[in-house]
Amino acid sequence: MTDPSSRGAPSAAPEVEHFAEALVPTPHGEFVAHVYITVDGEQHIACVMGDVEDPPPPLVRVHSECLTGDVLRSLRCDCGAQLDHALAAIAAEGRGVLLYMRGHEGRGIGIGHKIRAYALQEHGLDTVEANAAQGLPVDGRVYDAAAAILVDLGLRGVRLLTNNPAKCEGLSSCGIEVVERVPIEIGAGPENLRYLQTKRFKLGHTLSD
């Protein structure tokens, strides 16, 4: 962990301010939760287990906020299951970081437009078409804040838990070396099969058949 007095220094992570930290016990073990505030007022949380500064690069999950999947446990997506899987994988290694990125709901469109997108999907559109039908970007997420948080935690290289090559590219463009992409596949069900197929064929996610 970096010296708390250096957090927020322009040379380290000018886009974020370290606001608070505390121990959070979970079913997967104890994590230290760090809250970061960005210049636009968004609050993100980094759940850290073990010493992540020393080599080799730790396992890291940059998880996009998903109220419906993470909280309501909706079966329309795989987000809640991916969150649990990531925490379990980090705990199994005894070290790593789970970044929970606020403002990434619905790939950046927000909860209201996401529910509207769900309604459009009920009329035949897929998740990409439903965003476009609302005049919204297919994926509006950026990863500069995530990269700044990782830098503040003392990381320059990570083993990234993701199926999304664009997430690897987003972090790399912000100065974080993705030394390995670690798959995080969740089994498909009738409620999310089309969603997963759309992520694979239209968004380029590396998912198996």
N, C-alpha and C positions, 0 to 999 in steps of 0.2 A: 504494500500500500504506500502511496506517496505521502509525504509529509503534509498534514492538513493545512499547514500555514502556506504551502505553495499552491493550494487549489485556487483556481480562478486567475492565476497569474497569466498575463498575456502570452508568455512564451510557451505555456503548457496547454491551456484549453480555453481560449478567449470566448468561445460560444456558450459555455456553461458555467454555472456557479454551484459548487457543492453546498447544499443547504442543511442536511441532517444525516445522521447515521445511527442505527440501532440494531441490536441482535433480534432476529426474527426466527423463532423455531417453526419448522414446517414438518409435514409428514415425511419429507425427504431428508430431514436433518436441519441443522442450524445454519442460517445464512446471515451475513451482515448486510442490511438494506441501506443503500446510500441514495438519497434523493438529490437530484440535480434540477436546477431551474435554468431554462434557456432565455435568451434575450427577449423572446416573444411571450414569456410568462408560462410556457408549458412546463410541467413537472414530470420528469422521468425517474424511474427507479432502477438501480443496479443491485441485484442480489448476488453477493460474492461469497463463495465458500473457499476456504484455504488460502494459501499463498499463491497468488496468480502472477506476481511480477517475475519470479524466477523461471528459467527455462525448464522444460520445453513449453511452447505456447499452450495456454490452457484451452479447454473447451468453452465456447461462448455461443450463446443463443441471443440474437437480437430479435425479440418477439414483438410483433405489432399488436397494439391494443385491440382486443375483440371482446366487447361486452357480451354479445350474444353467445359466443363460443366459450369464453373463459369463465364468465359468471353464470349465465343461464344454462350453460352446457348444451347449447343448440347442436343438433346433429347435421345442420346444413353445411357446416365447414369442419375442418380438422384442427382448428386453432386450440381449443381447450385440451384436446388429447396431445397435441404437440407441446403445449406448455408443461403438462405433467411429465411427458417423456423427457423433455429437456432438463427439468429439475432432477429427475431420477438419474439421467445420464451423468450430470455434473456430480451428484452425490456419490455415484458409483466410482468415480475417479477421485473423489475427495477434494476437488478443486475446480474452479471455473466461475463463469459469470452468466447470469441471466439478466439481460437488459430488457426492461418492459417499457416500450416506447409509446407514450401517450400521443394522441393526435394522429395516429396511424390507422384508426378505425376505418374499415372498408377500403383499405389501400389508400387512405388519405381523404376520403369523401365525408367522413363523419357518420354518426349513428343515424341521424334522420334520413339522409340520402341513402344510407345502406338499407334501411327498412323499406324505403321506396324501391330500391333495387330488388329487394326480395319480392315485393309485389309484382314487379315487372317480370321477374323470373317465373312467377306463378302463371304468367300469361305466355310463356314460351321462350323468353330471352335467356341467354346465359349470363354469367356474372360480368363478362366483358361488355356485352351488348347492353346490359342494364345500366352500366355507368355511362356509356356513350349516349344512350337514349336521353339521359338527363343533362347532356352537355358537359359531362365531367370527365377528367382524365381517367384512363384505365388504371393507372398506378401513379399517384402523385406523391409517393413517399420519397423523402430524401434522408440521407444518413450522416450528415455532417455532425449533428448533435450526438448521435451514437458513437461516432469516431472520437469526438472530443471527450466524451465520458470515458471511453476505453483508454485514451491517452492519459487522462487524469488518474486512472487506476493503475497506471504504470505499464500499459500494454501497447506494443507496436505490432505484434503478430498474434494471430488467433487461429484456432481450429474451429471453423464456423459450422454450427448445427443449422443446416438449411437445405432445401431442395431448389432454391431460387438463385440461379446464376446472377441475376440482376442485383441481388443483395450483396453478393461477393464483390461485384464490380463497383457497387456504390460505396462500400467500405474502402476498397482498394483506392478509389479515386480520391478518398479523403485521407489517405496516408496510412491506413491499416493494412498490413500484409496478411492475406488469408492464405496460410500455409497449407491448409487442408479444408476441403468441404466435406462435412460429415452428414450423411443422409439422415433424415428424420421423418420417415414415411409412416403413415398411419393407415390401417386397413380401411378400405372403402365400404360404405354401406349404401342402401337404397336412397337415403336422403342426401348424401353428398357425392355420389358417383359422378354426376354430370359436372359438378363443381370441380372435382379433382381432374376430370378429363379436360376441362377448359383450362385449368392451370397448366396441365401438361402440354396440350396442343396449341394453345393461343398465347400463353405467358411464358412458355419455355422451361417450366419446372421439370427437373429430372426425376420423374416418377416412373415406377415400374408399371407393367400392364395390370 
